[in-house]
Amino acid sequence: MNPGNERLLRLETNVRELRRFRQRYTLEEIRQEPHLEWSLRYGLLEAIQIVIDISCHIVSRYNLGVPNSYAACMDLLRRNGFIDEQTYMLRRFRKRALAAQWAGAAQRRAKRSRSAARAAS
């Protein structure tokens, strides 16, 4: 199987799993359980990354321009009518989700450091 088909199959799997996730858990449950929040964020990030990878492949394949970033790939596709505005907005969500992931990791590290410092004293 070629890499493009593998990515599309992975995207379909991710979308299916995200739909199941939405049916199984409430927003309140997700907010209360860090593991669920992480799972949701990871699933969304992976799906969005696959869309971005495919987007950059299409830009290259159809010689739509020379993008210098993932956002530029998405912009070239939107300007050339390959994607709609809703799909274009995924690039913003990815950036926010990554920032939230890093902020959450930093908070967890700080909490562990405070706990270790208290335990040591």
C-alpha positions in Angstrom: 0.0 0.0 0.0 1.4 3.4 -0.8 2.0 6.0 1.9 -0.9 8.3 0.7 -3.4 5.5 1.1 -2.0 4.6 4.5 -2.4 8.2 5.7 -6.0 8.2 4.4 -6.8 5.0 6.2 -5.3 6.3 9.4 -7.3 9.5 9.1 -10.5 7.4 8.6 -9.6 5.4 11.7 -8.9 8.5 13.8 -12.2 10.1 12.8 -14.1 6.9 13.6 -12.4 6.7 17.0 -13.0 10.4 17.8 -16.7 9.9 17.0 -16.8 6.9 19.4 -15.0 9.0 22.0 -17.6 11.7 21.7 -20.5 9.2 22.1 -18.9 7.6 25.1 -17.7 10.5 27.2 -19.2 13.8 28.3 -17.3 17.0 28.4 -17.4 17.0 32.2 -15.9 13.5 32.3 -13.1 14.6 30.0 -12.3 17.6 32.1 -12.2 15.6 35.2 -9.9 12.9 33.9 -6.5 14.1 32.5 -6.0 10.9 30.7 -9.2 11.3 28.7 -8.3 14.9 27.9 -4.9 13.8 26.7 -6.4 11.0 24.6 -8.8 13.4 22.9 -6.1 16.0 22.3 -3.7 13.4 20.8 -6.4 11.9 18.5 -7.3 15.4 17.2 -3.7 16.4 16.8 -2.9 13.2 14.9 -5.9 13.6 12.6 -5.1 17.3 11.9 -1.5 16.4 11.2 -2.5 13.9 8.7 -4.7 16.5 7.0 -1.8 18.9 6.9 0.6 16.2 5.5 -1.8 15.4 2.8 -2.3 19.1 2.1 1.4 19.7 1.6 1.5 16.7 -0.7 -1.3 18.1 -2.8 0.5 21.5 -3.0 3.6 19.8 -4.2 1.9 17.5 -6.6 -0.1 20.2 -8.3 2.7 22.8 -8.1 0.5 25.3 -6.3 3.4 27.2 -4.9 6.4 26.9 -2.5 5.1 27.0 1.1 7.4 27.8 3.9 5.1 26.3 6.6 2.2 24.0 7.2 -0.1 27.1 7.4 1.2 28.2 4.0 0.3 24.8 2.5 -3.3 25.1 3.9 -3.4 28.7 2.6 -2.4 27.7 -0.9 -5.0 25.0 -1.0 -7.7 27.4 0.2 -6.7 30.0 -2.4 -6.8 27.4 -5.2 -10.2 26.0 -4.2 -9.0 22.7 -2.9 -10.4 23.2 0.6 -13.1 25.2 2.2 -12.8 27.7 5.1 -13.8 25.2 7.8 -10.9 22.9 6.8 -8.6 25.8 6.6 -9.4 26.7 10.2 -7.9 23.4 11.3 -4.4 25.0 11.2 -5.4 27.3 14.1 -6.8 24.5 16.2 -3.6 22.5 15.8 -1.6 25.5 17.0 -3.8 26.0 20.1 -4.0 22.3 20.9 -0.2 22.0 20.8 0.1 25.1 23.0 -2.4 23.6 25.5 -0.5 20.3 25.5 2.8 22.0 26.3 1.2 24.2 29.0 -0.4 21.2 30.6 2.9 19.3 30.6 4.7 22.3 32.2 2.0 22.5 35.0 2.3 18.8 35.7 6.2 19.1 35.9 5.9 22.0 38.3 3.4 20.2 40.5 5.7 17.1 40.7 8.6 19.4 41.5 6.7 21.1 44.4 5.6 17.7 45.7 9.2 16.4 45.6 10.4 19.5 47.3 7.8 19.1 50.1 8.7 15.4 50.5 12.4 16.2 50.7 11.9 18.8 53.5 
